[in-house]
């Protein structure tokens, strides 16, 4: 079992970083561009095959694994990419209908994420999406949103639209078992890791140029030590994510426990890093024009999807690991 990406995996990571930085730069969130993917952007992602990295070749995918899936979504997270990118990739793995699956892989039809909310659902992503994907630990279901009642709601996270959905009927596609949930955990943990790394990069660069009392703030222990703590937390989350993705790829029986651990460490690292970055930036860190608040709000939302702190810790309490 390899504990870090190498070879072709690193080539995919580099390609993903270049593509996402150009197609979904975080600067878009300061430029009045809506948070949702445009039809052209979704089609471009589909053309590059990013939605089908973990989809078998005989189903029209790339036939790769959770590792490549994680490498891609790490870059999506770094740029505060919308959660509907993850929903689209998961939906492509949900349907057994070749025609529907083909339209999802190609980005011809959009997908947003459904999250239970009492007797209704929250929709994270575009309210104009054709489909909504509901994912649970025991299965997933894809719904047609054209016949549902959708009410837009204000979103704390500027990188995602939010709405309430009611009136859903029978799903048009389902997938039983935990497979989609586990891919969701990998993707969400990877996005959180990308956010944490972006937050650390922001403050490290700022600490080199911002001066107080005639010295860069990076020379003061109060800043240096927090940056070091962020780096340690990020490394722990990164190492666990690679291990969990590899365990899933190799079909280990304890892969679910490692995925829970990866999501928990990613939750903690991202929330710590994004909050600390705001604090260490001082006054500029709380301005709307800065990226810091975007990272924190995105991390707050992602940390509650595919396993929050209490749920994950309760699961890990009874986890059994293989030798």
Secondary structure by P-SEA (a helix, b strand, c coil): ccccccaaaaaaaaaaaaaaaaacccccccccccccccaaaaaaaaaacccccccccccccccccaaaaaaaaaaaaaacccaaaaaaaaaaaccccaaaaaaaaaccbbbbbbbbcccbbbbcccccccbbbbbcccbbbbbbcccbbbbbbbbccccccccccccccccccccccaaaaaaaaaaaaaaaaaaaaaaaaaaaaaaaccccccccccccaaaaaaaaaaaaaaaaaaaaaaaaaaaaaacccaaaaaaaaaaaaaaaaaaaaaaaaaaaacccccccccaaaaaaaaaaaaaaccccaaaaaaaaccccccc
